[in-house]
Amino acid sequence: MSGTVGVLLLAAGRGTRFGSDKRLARLPGGERLLDCSIATVHAADLPLCVALGPGDETLAMELEARAIAAFRCADAPRGMGATLAEATGRLPPWEAVLIALADMPYLRSGSLRAVAAAATAARICVPAYKGCRGHPVAFGRHFRKELQRLGGDHGARGLIERFPQSVSDIVLDDPGILRDIDRPEDLASSVAPT
């Protein structure tokens, strides 16, 4: 990969199934869920932009004070697809972007690096563990306009289905690519990365 590959961390959702703002929930070790996801990207040494919701002024200021690029997406209440479309239009001109979810704290930094290393301008790279596809997915710059056309609550999965000839599965030994936090009990049942 000759150009820059960066990470768009989607953190605009309110966690309705969780019952409160799960981004601020504490993991068993005491770290906030969002901070853990950010730390994983930093450990992978990749550029990062965080997409927040329209009412997240305080969180945006906190991240910006830590020199973390963050922006609020006005369309976030319309769903993940709308957030992706707006956020993608605000990203730097990266060669590829890894779309990561802020509620996946057990993703390993090595997995981010592996997907980033496989990314090219014309490919969609999807991590897989034991035959199951997970996150983060890398989209080359050739798919940027397609990402900007997304809407509603439909994420980028449809692009993977529409362009199968451009998809590469990246086989990883990381169950963290499949583990997200939807409910408080998911915090206690999660296993830290090794």
N, CA, C and O of each residue as an XYZ file, in Angstrom:
776
protein
N       0.862     -1.177      0.000
C       0.000      0.000      0.000
C       0.896      1.224      0.000
O       1.692      1.409      0.921
N       0.778      2.062     -1.021
C       1.664      3.221     -1.110
C       1.075      4.472     -0.477
O       1.830      5.307      0.022
N      -0.240      4.634     -0.479
C      -0.871      5.821      0.093
C      -1.265      5.611      1.542
O      -1.108      4.527      2.102
N      -1.779      6.674      2.129
C      -2.196      6.621      3.529
C      -3.498      5.845      3.684
O      -4.441      6.015      2.911
N      -3.525      5.007      4.682
C      -4.742      4.295      5.080
C      -5.091      4.796      6.472
O      -4.251      4.788      7.372
N      -6.333      5.231      6.644
C      -6.770      5.739      7.937
C      -7.979      4.986      8.453
O      -8.542      4.132      7.769
N      -8.362      5.320      9.668
C      -9.494      4.663     10.333
C     -10.584      5.687     10.614
O     -10.324      6.746     11.185
N     -11.800      5.364     10.210
C     -12.987      6.121     10.595
C     -13.677      5.315     11.685
O     -14.206      4.233     11.429
N     -13.668      5.844     12.893
C     -14.282      5.166     14.032
C     -15.697      5.702     14.209
O     -15.891      6.866     14.560
N     -16.682      4.846     13.964
C     -18.082      5.251     14.079
C     -18.504      5.212     15.542
O     -18.570      4.147     16.157
N     -18.788      6.394     16.088
C     -19.166      6.530     17.500
C     -20.338      7.489     17.639
O     -20.428      8.233     18.615
N     -21.234      7.469     16.658
C     -22.353      8.413     16.655
C     -23.626      7.825     17.245
O     -24.570      8.561     17.535
N     -23.664      6.503     17.425
C     -24.868      5.865     17.941
C     -25.061      6.099     19.426
O     -24.109      6.374     20.156
N     -26.291      5.989     19.856
C     -26.632      6.237     21.259
C     -26.726      4.966     22.091
O     -26.892      5.042     23.308
N     -26.623      3.812     21.469
C     -26.657      2.576     22.243
C     -28.008      2.303     22.865
O     -28.091      2.066     24.070
N     -29.070      2.330     22.074
C     -30.415      2.155     22.622
C     -30.586      0.789     23.281
O     -31.260      0.685     24.306
N     -29.988     -0.263     22.712
C     -30.093     -1.591     23.330
C     -29.323     -1.641     24.642
O     -29.652     -2.425     25.532
N     -28.303     -0.807     24.761
C     -27.477     -0.783     25.966
C     -28.216     -0.128     27.127
O     -28.009     -0.486     28.286
N     -29.081      0.836     26.808
C     -29.857      1.510     27.851
C     -29.274      2.830     28.310
O     -29.933      3.578     29.032
N     -28.048      3.127     27.905
C     -27.394      4.401     28.220
C     -26.308      4.621     27.169
O     -26.182      3.834     26.231
N     -25.537      5.672     27.321
C     -24.486      5.970     26.352
C     -23.339      4.979     26.536
O     -22.470      5.173     27.386
N     -23.345      3.923     25.738
C     -22.355      2.863     25.935
C     -20.933      3.310     25.626
O     -19.979      2.686     26.092
N     -20.775      4.363     24.861
C     -19.422      4.858     24.570
C     -18.690      5.229     25.852
O     -17.463      5.158     25.915
N     -19.444      5.626     26.875
C     -18.869      6.052     28.151
C     -18.880      4.950     29.201
O     -18.397      5.143     30.317
N     -19.435      3.788     28.841
C     -19.487      2.659     29.777
C     -18.073      2.183     30.092
O     -17.169      2.266     29.260
N     -17.908      1.688     31.299
C     -16.593      1.218     31.751
C     -16.441     -0.280     31.503
O     -17.329     -1.073     31.815
N     -15.312     -0.640     30.946
C     -14.956     -2.044     30.783
C     -14.519     -2.591     32.142
O     -14.272     -1.809     33.060
N     -14.419     -3.905     32.294
C     -14.020     -4.465     33.589
C     -12.718     -3.878     34.143
O     -12.548     -3.820     35.361
N     -11.809     -3.447     33.289
C     -10.556     -2.850     33.744
C     -10.658     -1.380     34.092
O      -9.673     -0.779     34.520
N     -11.847     -0.781     33.914
C     -12.070      0.619     34.265
C     -11.997      1.601     33.116
O     -12.381      2.760     33.272
N     -11.511      1.162     31.958
C     -11.388      2.058     30.810
C     -12.741      2.225     30.114
O     -13.531      1.284     30.036
N     -12.994      3.438     29.610
C     -14.239      3.665     28.872
C     -14.186      2.921     27.531
O     -13.124      2.781     26.924
N     -15.335      2.457     27.093
C     -15.453      1.717     25.842
C     -14.846      2.497     24.679
O     -14.034      1.951     23.933
N     -15.223      3.757     24.513
C     -14.704      4.562     23.406
C     -13.195      4.731     23.509
O     -12.493      4.637     22.502
N     -12.691      4.978     24.707
C     -11.249      5.164     24.885
C     -10.469      3.906     24.523
O      -9.372      3.991     23.972
N     -11.024      2.755     24.825
C     -10.373      1.495     24.483
C     -10.273      1.340     22.964
O      -9.236      0.925     22.446
N     -11.345      1.671     22.258
C     -11.334      1.574     20.799
C     -10.336      2.550     20.193
O      -9.635      2.210     19.240
N     -10.266      3.747     20.733
C      -9.296      4.743     20.263
C      -7.871      4.260     20.528
O      -6.999      4.403     19.671
N      -7.633      3.694     21.701
C      -6.295      3.199     22.047
C      -5.842      2.098     21.091
O      -4.659      2.010     20.761
N      -6.772      1.265     20.649
C      -6.432      0.202     19.707
C      -5.961      0.790     18.384
O      -4.990      0.309     17.799
N      -6.643      1.829     17.910
C      -6.227      2.485     16.660
C      -4.861      3.135     16.847
O      -4.001      3.025     15.973
N      -4.655      3.803     17.961
C      -3.353      4.433     18.224
C      -2.243      3.386     18.287
O      -1.145      3.619     17.782
N      -2.518      2.238     18.900
C      -1.519      1.171     18.979
C      -1.175      0.620     17.597
O      -0.068      0.128     17.379
N      -2.124      0.705     16.666
C      -1.879      0.261     15.291
C      -1.133      1.313     14.478
O      -0.718      1.051     13.349
N      -0.963      2.509     15.053
C      -0.243      3.611     14.416
C      -0.879      4.010     13.078
O      -0.196      4.170     12.066
N      -2.202      4.165     13.106
C      -2.947      4.582     11.919
C      -3.626      5.917     12.193
O      -4.029      6.183     13.326
N      -3.760      6.769     11.160
C      -4.511      8.014     11.333
C      -5.959      7.700     11.722
O      -6.517      6.680     11.316
N      -6.554      8.592     12.512
C      -7.892      8.340     13.053
C      -8.782      9.564     12.938
O      -8.357     10.685     13.220
N     -10.018      9.339     12.523
C     -11.097     10.328     12.617
C     -12.261      9.635     13.316
O     -12.582      8.487     13.012
N     -12.886     10.339     14.249
C     -14.008      9.780     15.004
C     -15.282     10.507     14.592
O     -15.347     11.735     14.653
N     -16.294      9.750     14.173
C     -17.592     10.312     13.807
C     -18.514     10.242     15.014
O     -18.786      9.164     15.542
N     -18.992     11.404     15.444
C     -19.884     11.522     16.597
C     -21.263     11.974     16.144
O     -21.458     12.312     14.977
N     -22.211     11.980     17.057
C     -23.555     12.446     16.769
C     -23.665     13.952     16.908
O     -22.738     14.595     17.401
N     -24.791     14.529     16.477
C     -24.944     15.987     16.481
C     -24.960     16.612     17.870
O     -24.632     17.791     18.004
N     -25.324     15.877     18.891
C     -25.380     16.433     20.239
C     -24.149     16.152     21.076
O     -24.176     16.308     22.297
N     -23.083     15.745     20.440
C     -21.880     15.319     21.158
C     -20.814     16.403     21.269
O     -19.625     16.127     21.110
N     -21.239     17.637     21.543
C     -20.277     18.743     21.623
C     -19.212     18.502     22.682
O     -18.025     18.708     22.428
N     -19.625     18.072     23.858
C     -18.679     17.866     24.959
C     -17.670     16.776     24.618
O     -16.471     16.943     24.841
N     -18.150     15.669     24.083
C     -17.259     14.577     23.710
C     -16.320     15.004     22.583
O     -15.140     14.651     22.589
N     -16.837     15.761     21.620
C     -15.989     16.253     20.524
C     -14.880     17.147     21.061
O     -13.731     17.028     20.636
N     -15.209     18.040     21.986
C     -14.189     18.920     22.567
C     -13.151     18.114     23.346
O     -11.957     18.410     23.291
N     -13.612     17.100     24.068
C     -12.681     16.254     24.827
C     -11.696     15.559     23.889
O     -10.493     15.535     24.150
N     -12.211     14.996     22.796
C     -11.338     14.301     21.850
C     -10.384     15.271     21.166
O      -9.198     14.978     21.012
N     -10.898     16.417     20.760
C     -10.044     17.407     20.108
C      -8.953     17.903     21.054
O      -7.841     18.188     20.607
N      -9.245     18.013     22.352
C      -8.235     18.409     23.335
C      -7.135     17.357     23.451
O      -6.017     17.659     23.867
N      -7.461     16.127     23.083
C      -6.477     15.039     23.084
C      -5.853     14.858     21.700
O      -5.207     13.843     21.442
N      -6.042     15.835     20.809
C      -5.500     15.807     19.441
C      -6.051     14.639     18.622
O      -5.344     14.055     17.800
N      -7.318     14.308     18.858
C      -8.003     13.274     18.095
C      -9.012     13.971     17.196
O      -9.891     14.685     17.677
N      -8.885     13.764     15.892
C      -9.809     14.375     14.941
C     -11.210     13.807     15.161
O     -11.416     12.595     15.105
N     -12.159     14.692     15.409
C     -13.539     14.272     15.646
C     -14.472     15.276     14.999
O     -14.207     16.478     14.996
N     -15.565     14.772     14.451
C     -16.581     15.668     13.918
C     -17.954     15.097     14.205
O     -18.153     13.885     14.286
N     -18.894     16.015     14.356
C     -20.277     15.636     14.632
C     -21.030     15.519     13.309
O     -20.948     16.399     12.452
N     -21.752     14.436     13.163
C     -22.521     14.170     11.951
C     -23.988     14.506     12.204
O     -24.663     13.840     12.989
N     -24.466     15.533     11.538
C     -25.850     15.975     11.710
C     -26.849     14.896     11.313
O     -27.947     14.833     11.866
N     -26.471     14.038     10.350
C     -27.381     13.009      9.859
C     -27.365     11.724     10.689
O     -28.101     10.788     10.377
N     -26.553     11.661     11.726
C     -26.416     10.436     12.521
C     -27.746      9.879     13.034
O     -27.906      8.658     13.053
N     -28.714     10.712     13.454
C     -29.980     10.142     13.928
C     -30.728      9.329     12.860
O     -31.619      8.546     13.191
N     -30.373      9.509     11.593
C     -31.015      8.756     10.513
C     -30.438      7.354     10.363
O     -31.003      6.535      9.638
N     -29.324      7.060     11.033
C     -28.771      5.710     10.993
C     -27.325      5.642     10.554
O     -26.710      6.639     10.175
N     -26.799      4.411     10.618
C     -25.386      4.198     10.326
C     -25.020      4.568      8.894
O     -23.961      5.151      8.664
N     -25.872      4.242      7.929
C     -25.578      4.583      6.537
C     -25.464      6.077      6.339
O     -24.566      6.552      5.644
N     -26.374      6.817      6.947
C     -26.337      8.276      6.847
C     -25.080      8.831      7.511
O     -24.467      9.767      6.999
N     -24.700      8.261      8.640
C     -23.473      8.684      9.323
C     -22.257      8.399      8.451
O     -21.381      9.251      8.299
N     -22.207      7.207      7.884
C     -21.092      6.842      7.005
C     -20.983      7.786      5.819
O     -19.890      8.230      5.468
N     -22.118      8.090      5.203
C     -22.114      8.978      4.040
C     -21.558     10.349      4.401
O     -20.684     10.872      3.711
N     -22.062     10.922      5.475
C     -21.599     12.249      5.878
C     -20.136     12.222      6.312
O     -19.354     13.086      5.917
N     -19.770     11.242      7.116
C     -18.400     11.171      7.636
C     -17.385     10.935      6.523
O     -16.314     11.541      6.523
N     -17.710     10.069      5.584
C     -16.788      9.787      4.487
C     -16.490     11.045      3.685
O     -15.365     11.240      3.224
N     -17.484     11.889      3.519
C     -17.283     13.139      2.795
C     -16.389     14.127      3.519
O     -15.935     15.103      2.922
N     -16.130     13.892      4.791
C     -15.313     14.817      5.586
C     -13.918     14.283      5.885
O     -13.135     14.940      6.572
N     -13.606     13.106      5.378
C     -12.304     12.491      5.642
C     -11.198     13.107      4.791
O     -11.468     13.686      3.739
N      -9.963     12.983      5.246
C      -8.824     13.367      4.400
C      -8.796     12.471      3.151
O      -9.483     11.451      3.117
N      -8.027     12.832      2.147
C      -7.983     12.032      0.906
C      -7.121     10.775      1.052
O      -6.113     10.619      0.364
N      -7.527      9.895      1.943
C      -6.799      8.652      2.174
C      -6.942      7.720      0.977
O      -7.926      7.781      0.240
N      -5.954      6.866      0.796
C      -5.999      5.841     -0.249
C      -7.076      4.797      0.073
O      -7.713      4.246     -0.825
N      -7.262      4.542      1.352
C      -8.303      3.618      1.812
C      -8.680      3.999      3.237
O      -7.895      4.599      3.970
N      -9.902      3.634      3.607
C     -10.384      3.911      4.965
C     -10.891      2.613      5.584
O     -11.644      1.865      4.961
N     -10.470      2.361      6.810
C     -11.005      1.250      7.583
C     -12.198      1.779      8.367
O     -12.066      2.716      9.155
N     -13.350      1.183      8.150
C     -14.550      1.556      8.887
C     -14.590      0.683     10.137
O     -14.810     -0.526     10.059
N     -14.374      1.312     11.286
C     -14.342      0.595     12.560
C     -15.508      1.052     13.432
O     -15.998      2.173     13.298
N     -15.935      0.178     14.313
C     -17.062      0.469     15.193
C     -16.548      0.697     16.610
O     -15.721     -0.067     17.108
N     -17.035      1.736     17.249
C     -16.545      2.116     18.579
C     -16.952      1.141     19.672
O     -16.434      1.215     20.786
N     -17.868      0.230     19.375
C     -18.315     -0.712     20.408
C     -17.656     -2.085     20.282
O     -18.228     -3.098     20.684
N     -16.440     -2.107     19.715
C     -15.693     -3.360     19.562
C     -14.340     -3.242     20.268
O     -13.301     -3.175     19.611
N     -14.350     -3.216     21.603
C     -13.115     -2.937     22.344
C     -12.098     -4.068     22.366
O     -10.964     -3.863     22.800
N     -12.474     -5.248     21.911
C     -11.556     -6.374     21.996
C     -10.899     -6.713     20.667
O     -10.263     -7.757     20.527
N     -11.055     -5.838     19.709
C     -10.335     -5.924     18.446
C      -8.852     -5.677     18.722
O      -8.505     -4.763     19.469
N      -7.994     -6.472     18.136
C      -6.548     -6.321     18.345
C      -5.958     -5.313     17.363
O      -6.380     -5.232     16.210
N      -4.986     -4.553     17.831
C      -4.333     -3.569     16.960
C      -3.654     -4.248     15.778
O      -3.590     -3.672     14.692
N      -3.147     -5.459     15.969
C      -2.532     -6.195     14.868
C      -3.522     -6.501     13.757
O      -3.141     -6.579     12.589
N      -4.787     -6.675     14.111
C      -5.816     -6.912     13.095
C      -6.044     -5.658     12.264
O      -6.208     -5.735     11.047
N      -6.054     -4.501     12.926
C      -6.157     -3.240     12.185
C      -4.991     -3.102     11.215
O      -5.185     -2.745     10.053
N      -3.782     -3.382     11.691
C      -2.601     -3.273     10.830
C      -2.686     -4.237      9.651
O      -2.326     -3.874      8.531
N      -3.152     -5.453      9.886
C      -3.243     -6.448      8.817
C      -4.233     -6.026      7.737
O      -3.950     -6.157      6.546
N      -5.385     -5.524      8.149
C      -6.377     -5.077      7.165
C      -5.844     -3.852      6.421
O      -6.008     -3.746      5.206
N      -5.212     -2.934      7.141
C      -4.639     -1.740      6.499
C      -3.553     -2.120      5.504
O      -3.469     -1.524      4.430
N      -2.727     -3.093      5.838
C      -1.644     -3.518      4.948
C      -2.179     -4.129      3.661
O      -1.540     -4.027      2.614
N      -3.340     -4.761      3.729
C      -3.934     -5.390      2.550
C      -4.714     -4.403      1.688
O      -5.010     -4.695      0.529
N      -5.045     -3.250      2.235
C      -5.914     -2.293      1.543
C      -5.231     -1.674      0.329
O      -4.043     -1.353      0.354
N      -6.011     -1.518     -0.727
C      -5.578     -0.793     -1.924
C      -6.727      0.100     -2.361
O      -7.845     -0.021     -1.859
N      -6.450      0.989     -3.288
C      -7.460      1.945     -3.748
C      -8.671      1.266     -4.370
O      -9.777      1.802     -4.308
N      -8.481      0.098     -4.966
C      -9.555     -0.549     -5.714
C     -10.127     -1.786     -5.021
O     -10.886     -2.531     -5.641
N      -9.786     -2.022     -3.760
C     -10.235     -3.221     -3.060
C     -11.109     -2.885     -1.856
O     -11.049     -1.790     -1.297
N     -11.917     -3.861     -1.482
C     -12.637     -3.869     -0.213
C     -12.055     -5.047      0.557
O     -12.160     -6.189      0.109
N     -11.451     -4.789      1.696
C     -10.805     -5.842      2.486
C     -11.620     -6.106      3.744
O     -11.846     -5.212      4.560
N     -12.055     -7.354      3.878
C     -12.936     -7.739      4.976
C     -12.222     -8.757      5.866
O     -11.816     -9.814      5.384
N     -12.064     -8.457      7.153
C     -11.431     -9.435      8.036
C     -12.374    -10.606      8.305
O     -13.592    -10.441      8.365
N     -11.786    -11.787      8.463
C     -12.585    -12.981      8.740
C     -11.906    -13.805      9.827
O     -10.681    -13.920      9.879
N     -12.732    -14.368     10.685
C     -12.253    -15.241     11.757
C     -13.100    -16.506     11.745
O     -14.317    -16.445     11.922
N     -12.456    -17.653     11.536
C     -13.144    -18.948     11.498
C     -14.340    -18.922     10.549
O     -15.411    -19.434     10.877
N     -14.155    -18.329      9.386
C     -15.180    -18.303      8.355
C     -16.239    -17.229      8.503
O     -17.133    -17.133      7.662
N     -16.164    -16.419      9.546
C     -17.146    -15.347      9.762
C     -16.495    -13.994      9.504
O     -15.409    -13.707     10.007
N     -17.163    -13.180      8.725
C     -16.664    -11.840      8.433
C     -16.979    -10.885      9.572
O     -18.019    -10.989     10.222
N     -16.052     -9.944      9.805
C     -16.227     -8.991     10.892
C     -15.804     -7.588     10.511
O     -15.956     -7.167      9.365
N     -15.273     -6.873     11.485
C     -14.875     -5.469     11.328
C     -13.466     -5.290     11.869
O     -13.030     -6.061     12.725
N     -12.758     -4.297     11.389
C     -13.137     -3.224     10.471
C     -12.961     -3.644      9.015
O     -12.120     -4.484      8.697
N     -13.755     -3.058      8.151
C     -13.670     -3.301      6.717
C     -12.964     -2.112      6.081
O     -13.267     -0.958      6.385
N     -12.019     -2.408      5.192
C     -11.301     -1.350      4.477
C     -11.927     -1.142      3.106
O     -12.152     -2.093      2.358
N     -12.203      0.110      2.792
C     -12.723      0.484      1.483
C     -11.698      1.374      0.800
O     -11.313      2.416      1.332
N     -11.258      0.955     -0.389
C     -10.335      1.770     -1.162
C     -11.008      3.047     -1.635
O     -12.235      3.150     -1.644
N     -10.194      4.016     -2.027
C     -10.731      5.326     -2.422
C     -11.681      5.241     -3.613
O     -12.508      6.134     -3.797
N     -11.584      4.191     -4.426
C     -12.509      4.043     -5.554
C     -13.954      3.861     -5.095
O     -14.881      4.036     -5.885
N     -14.151      3.514     -3.837
C     -15.499      3.294     -3.298
C     -16.002      4.472     -2.471
O     -17.071      4.399     -1.865
N     -15.244      5.536     -2.447
C     -15.611      6.683     -1.606
C     -16.968      7.269     -2.006
O     -17.797      7.551     -1.140
N     -17.200      7.453     -3.292
C     -18.494      8.005     -3.744
C     -19.641      7.069     -3.377
O     -20.727      7.524     -3.019
N     -19.401      5.772     -3.467
C     -20.437      4.806     -3.082
C     -20.753      4.925     -1.590
O     -21.916      4.863     -1.193
N     -19.729      5.095     -0.777
C     -19.950      5.276      0.661
C     -20.744      6.551      0.930
O     -21.587      6.587      1.826
N     -20.472      7.589      0.156
C     -21.166      8.870      0.348
C     -22.623      8.815     -0.101
O     -23.398      9.719      0.212
N     -23.002      7.773     -0.826
C     -24.394      7.622     -1.272
C     -25.236      6.794     -0.304
O     -26.443      6.657     -0.499
N     -24.625      6.253      0.717
C     -25.374      5.437      1.676
C     -26.380      6.302      2.421
O     -26.229      7.521      2.503
N     -27.398      5.663      2.958
C     -28.401      6.413      3.706
C     -29.118      5.520      4.699
O     -28.952      4.300      4.704
N     -29.905      6.148      5.527
C     -30.698      5.407      6.503
C     -29.842      4.610      7.457
O     -28.734      5.015      7.810
N     -30.364      3.476      7.869
C     -29.669      2.650      8.848
C     -28.903      1.509      8.197
O     -28.434      0.604      8.887
N     -28.770      1.543      6.876
C     -28.036      0.492      6.177
C     -26.582      0.907      6.060
O     -26.258      1.930      5.457
N     -25.711      0.098      6.643
C     -24.288      0.381      6.584
C     -23.712      0.011      5.229
O     -24.424      0.007      4.225
N     -22.443     -0.296      5.201
C     -21.730     -0.542      3.949
C     -21.787     -1.998      3.493
O     -21.177     -2.343      2.481
N     -22.496     -2.850      4.208
C     -22.583     -4.260      3.823
C     -23.086     -4.425      2.389
O     -22.645     -5.323      1.672
N     -23.999     -3.565      1.979
C     -24.524     -3.645      0.617
C     -23.453     -3.457     -0.443
O     -23.550     -4.034     -1.526
N     -22.442     -2.666     -0.151
C     -21.348     -2.472     -1.107
C     -20.527     -3.749     -1.248
O     -20.072     -4.081     -2.342
N     -20.342     -4.450     -0.161
C     -19.619     -5.724     -0.204
C     -20.381     -6.704     -1.089
O     -19.773     -7.453     -1.854
N     -21.702     -6.704     -0.988
C     -22.533     -7.589     -1.801
C     -22.576     -7.147     -3.259
O     -22.625     -7.990     -4.154
N     -22.558     -5.836     -3.513
C     -22.628     -5.317     -4.889
C     -21.329     -5.457     -5.660
O     -21.348     -5.534     -6.888
N     -20.209     -5.491     -4.967
C     -18.907     -5.533     -5.636
C     -18.084     -6.744     -5.184
O     -16.952     -6.581     -4.728
N     -18.641     -7.959     -5.304
C     -17.918     -9.133     -4.793
C     -16.565     -9.352     -5.472
O     -15.649     -9.901     -4.859
N     -16.432     -8.933     -6.716
C     -15.170     -9.103     -7.436
C     -14.061     -8.222     -6.862
O     -12.885     -8.452     -7.143
N     -14.418     -7.230     -6.074
C     -13.434     -6.318     -5.476
C     -13.124     -6.654     -4.021
O     -12.325     -5.971     -3.380
N     -13.755     -7.702     -3.501
C     -13.627     -8.037     -2.082
C     -12.517     -9.062     -1.849
O     -12.434    -10.077     -2.539
N     -11.681     -8.777     -0.876
C     -10.664     -9.725     -0.411
C     -10.936    -10.029      1.055
O     -11.061     -9.117      1.872
N     -11.028    -11.310      1.383
C     -11.147    -11.706      2.785
C      -9.742    -11.781      3.380
O      -8.841    -12.385      2.798
N      -9.571    -11.166      4.535
C      -8.300    -11.180      5.247
C      -8.489    -12.087      6.464
O      -9.127    -11.695      7.441
N      -7.941    -13.284      6.403
C      -8.126    -14.264      7.473
C      -7.234    -13.890      8.657
O      -6.019    -13.750      8.522
N      -7.866    -13.734      9.813
C      -7.174    -13.325     11.031
C      -7.474    -14.292     12.168
O      -8.507    -14.961     12.174
N      -6.568    -14.357     13.120
C      -6.789    -15.150     14.329
C      -7.166    -14.190     15.459
O      -6.430    -14.029     16.432
N      -8.336    -13.556     15.302
C      -8.775    -12.538     16.260
C     -10.292    -12.581     16.413
O     -11.008    -12.029     15.578
N     -10.795    -13.229     17.468
C     -12.239    -13.240     17.675
C     -12.799    -11.847     17.956
O     -14.011    -11.642     17.885
N     -11.928    -10.891     18.274
C     -12.365     -9.519     18.537
C     -12.982     -8.829     17.338
O     -13.679     -7.827     17.499
N     -12.740     -9.345     16.124
C     -13.351     -8.731     14.933
C     -14.848     -9.004     14.868
O     -15.566     -8.400     14.071
N     -15.312     -9.922     15.718
C     -16.732    -10.301     15.736
C     -17.467     -9.834     16.985
O     -18.697     -9.887     17.024
N     -16.745     -9.378     18.006
C     -17.346     -9.081     19.312
C     -17.679     -7.611     19.470
O     -16.788     -6.761     19.462
N     -18.945     -7.316     19.612
C     -19.343     -5.941     19.915
C     -20.085     -5.920     21.246
O     -20.455     -6.961     21.789
N     -20.290     -4.733     21.745
C     -20.972     -4.541     23.025
C     -22.340     -3.927     22.734
O     -22.436     -2.775     22.311
N     -23.401     -4.710     22.965
C     -24.762     -4.216     22.743
C     -25.520     -3.964     24.043
O     -26.356     -3.063     24.119
N     -25.220     -4.769     25.070
C     -25.928     -4.684     26.344
C     -24.913     -4.671     27.486
O     -23.787     -5.137     27.307
N     -25.282     -4.153     28.648
C     -24.331     -4.115     29.773
C     -23.710     -5.472     30.099
O     -22.536     -5.548     30.459
N     -24.488     -6.533     29.975
C     -23.938     -7.855     30.292
C     -22.828     -8.275     29.327
O     -22.019     -9.140     29.662
N     -22.779     -7.670     28.126
C     -21.697     -7.965     27.184
C     -20.348     -7.492     27.716
O     -19.310     -8.055     27.368
N     -20.357     -6.466     28.552
C     -19.104     -5.968     29.135
C     -18.478     -7.016     30.044
O     -17.273     -7.258     29.986
N     -19.291     -7.630     30.874
C     -18.789     -8.611     31.836
C     -18.400     -9.920     31.170
O     -17.524    -10.630     31.666
N     -19.045    -10.252     30.043
C     -18.786    -11.544     29.408
C     -17.677    -11.477     28.372
O     -17.311    -12.499     27.792
N     -17.141    -10.299     28.133
C     -16.093    -10.159     27.131
C     -14.750    -10.590     27.691
O     -14.492    -10.517     28.892
N     -13.918    -11.036     26.788
C     -12.570    -11.457     27.154
C     -11.587    -10.487     26.531
O     -11.687    -10.175     25.345
N     -10.653    -10.015     27.311
C      -9.663     -9.054     26.821
C      -8.779     -9.686     25.759
O      -8.568    -10.899     25.771
N      -8.254     -8.866     24.827
C      -7.393     -9.388     23.768
C      -6.078     -9.905     24.333
O      -5.603     -9.464     25.379
N      -5.509    -10.857     23.602
C      -4.207    -11.404     23.998
C      -3.183    -11.162     22.929
O      -2.026    -11.552     23.083
